[in-house]
């Protein structure tokens, strides 16, 4: 996944606030104090500070046009903190506030990913949670196709990159859900779709290789993991994980 890409694109809206004021377009801040509150949210030094600033914006300016964006910033911050409960709670609020936006598409993906990460094989409500996550991830793929730019300052190239990133993340969420179910064919199919959409994400290639391993497709797993190992710029931790997963594939293949 393109870590922090969406946050970088959204926070480019610091300049966008001035642009919106100058052009008289909606959404727009209604006062200089609201501009200051927005800038405090955009310029927050860490996730906790961003959550605090976004909540202050929502409290002080209940009629703000930037409610969906503030809720998204909170959701994304909780997601980065690996707080699944609040990611789901605030993600639902983003969807309710602006269901057809790209931000709500990403909120759906964050919820779906959180559900897949926190659902265990023998949970009594496993299918309810995974089914909900799958529905949201599939909705996200459709919503992002026609969603307008969330920042008027984005170039078409940046926007295309963002949409690809959202879509790739949605396929990862579907792959993770299939992994919890041990439905390896579905997991493989979705991880492949993610790598085709965003080929540079080494972690997704590792997920794909691990699913191929679990499916007993050892030659495919070795070929996939070799791509990660040879890919320039991949986090060393991911490369090490890929090497370990490849070693498992080689041993399993030799034991057949």
Secondary structure, DSSP 4 states (H G I P E B T S, - for coil): --TTHHHHHHHTHHHHHHHHHHHTPSS--SSHHHHHHHHHHHT-SSHHHHHHHHHHHHHH-TT-TTHHHHHHHHHHHHHHTT-HHHHHHHHHHHHHH-TTSHHHHHHHHHHHHHHHHH--TT-TTHHHHHHHHHHHHHHHHHHHHHPPPSSTT--HHHHHHHHHHHHHHHHHHHHHHHHHHT-HHHHHHHHHHHHHH-TT-HHHHHHHHHHHHHTT-HHHHHHHHHHHHHSTT--HHHHHHHHHHHHHHHHHHHH-
